[in-house]
Amino acid sequence: MWVMRLFLLLFALSAAAFAQFGADKQVIDVDREWAQATTKADAAALDKILHDELIYIHSNGEADTKAQFIDNLKSGKRQYLSIDLHHPRVRVFGNAAVITSHAKIQTSMAGKPGEPVMLAFLHTYVKDKGAWRLVAHQSTRLPK
């Protein structure tokens, strides 16, 4: 009897660990999709990835809503020429996930390309209607 209980406990723990690993990979995949959609100014993809309650804090301190972020990309006011993500680290807490990473990015503001910079990203995702959606973005410029 105790052997069966031990087996069930080990099975439950391994299933939980596997689910955690699966969620980690899903969040990293969505984060990469966000970077790709952002550099392409793909409003349709971003509409699916970004949560309606998104708060997007840029490294210069400006804050955007979901609509503002997408509108700025579509209009060309703000362009992301490249986003190269490095060293993602994910922590999943039920239906929420926090991912930290570094990124080398190059932007263009009002048609003027900037120098590539290194940023630290903090992204918070929530699982909403079966999909991981970005609800908060914070970026900080890293020293050269």
C-alpha positions in Angstrom: 0.0 0.0 0.0 2.7 2.5 0.9 4.5 1.6 -2.3 1.5 2.6 -4.3 1.2 5.9 -2.4 4.9 6.6 -3.0 4.5 5.8 -6.7 1.5 8.2 -6.9 3.3 10.9 -5.1 6.4 10.6 -7.5 4.1 10.5 -10.5 2.3 13.7 -9.3 5.6 15.5 -8.7 7.0 14.5 -12.1 3.8 15.6 -13.8 4.0 19.0 -12.1 7.7 19.3 -13.0 6.8 18.4 -16.7 4.0 20.9 -16.7 6.3 23.6 -15.3 8.9 22.8 -18.0 6.2 23.0 -20.7 4.9 26.4 -19.4 8.5 27.7 -19.4 9.0 26.8 -23.0 5.6 28.2 -24.0 6.4 31.6 -22.4 9.8 31.8 -24.0 8.2 30.9 -27.4 5.6 33.7 -26.9 8.3 36.1 -25.9 10.2 35.4 -29.1 6.9 35.8 -31.1 6.5 39.2 -29.4 10.0 40.3 -30.5 9.4 39.1 -34.0 5.9 40.8 -34.3 7.3 44.0 -32.8 10.2 44.3 -35.3 7.7 43.6 -38.2 5.1 46.0 -36.7 2.6 43.0 -37.1 -0.5 44.5 -35.5 -2.5 41.3 -35.9 0.1 39.2 -34.2 0.6 41.8 -31.4 -3.1 42.0 -30.8 -3.1 38.3 -30.0 0.1 38.4 -27.9 -0.5 41.6 -25.9 -3.1 41.6 -23.1 -5.8 44.3 -23.3 -4.6 45.6 -19.9 -0.9 45.9 -21.1 1.3 48.5 -19.4 4.4 48.9 -21.6 7.2 50.9 -19.9 10.0 51.9 -22.3 13.6 52.3 -21.2 13.2 56.1 -21.5 10.4 56.0 -19.0 7.5 56.5 -21.5 4.5 54.3 -20.9 2.1 52.9 -23.5 -1.1 51.1 -23.4 -1.7 48.2 -25.8 -3.4 50.5 -28.3 -0.7 53.2 -28.1 2.1 50.6 -28.5 0.5 49.1 -31.6 -0.5 52.5 -33.1 3.1 53.9 -32.6 4.5 50.8 -34.5 1.9 51.0 -37.3 2.4 54.8 -37.8 6.2 54.5 -37.8 6.5 56.9 -34.9 8.4 54.1 -33.1 10.2 51.3 -34.9 12.1 48.4 -33.6 14.6 47.5 -36.3 15.9 44.5 -34.3 15.4 42.8 -31.0 17.9 40.1 -30.2 16.9 38.3 -26.9 19.6 36.7 -24.7 19.5 34.6 -21.5 15.8 34.3 -20.8 14.9 33.1 -17.3 11.2 32.1 -16.6 9.4 31.6 -13.4 5.8 30.3 -13.6 3.3 30.9 -10.8 0.1 29.1 -11.9 -1.5 31.3 -14.6 1.2 34.0 -14.4 4.8 34.0 -15.6 7.7 36.4 -15.2 10.5 36.3 -17.7 13.7 38.3 -17.5 16.2 38.6 -20.3 18.7 40.8 -21.9 18.3 42.2 -25.4 20.3 44.0 -27.9 17.9 46.3 -29.7 18.0 49.0 -32.4 15.1 51.4 -32.7 14.1 54.3 -34.9 12.2 57.2 -33.6 10.3 59.3 -36.1 12.5 57.9 -38.9 15.8 58.5 -37.2 17.7 55.2 -36.4 19.3 55.1 -33.0 22.5 53.2 -32.0 22.0 49.6 -30.8 21.6 49.4 -27.0 21.6 46.6 -24.5 18.5 46.4 -22.3 17.3 44.3 -19.5 13.6 43.2 -19.9 11.1 42.2 -17.3 8.0 40.7 -18.9 4.9 39.5 -17.1 2.6 37.1 -18.9 -0.8 35.8 -17.8 -2.6 32.8 -19.2 -5.8 34.2 -20.6 -8.3 32.0 -22.5 -5.6 29.3 -23.0 -2.9 31.6 -24.3 0.1 33.4 -22.6 -0.4 37.1 -23.1 2.0 39.9 -22.2 0.4 42.1 -19.6 3.5 44.1 -18.4 6.8 45.2 -20.0 9.6 47.1 -18.3 13.0 47.7 -19.9 16.1 49.2 -18.4 19.1 50.4 -20.4 22.3 48.5 -19.3 25.6 50.2 -18.9 28.0 50.0 -21.9 
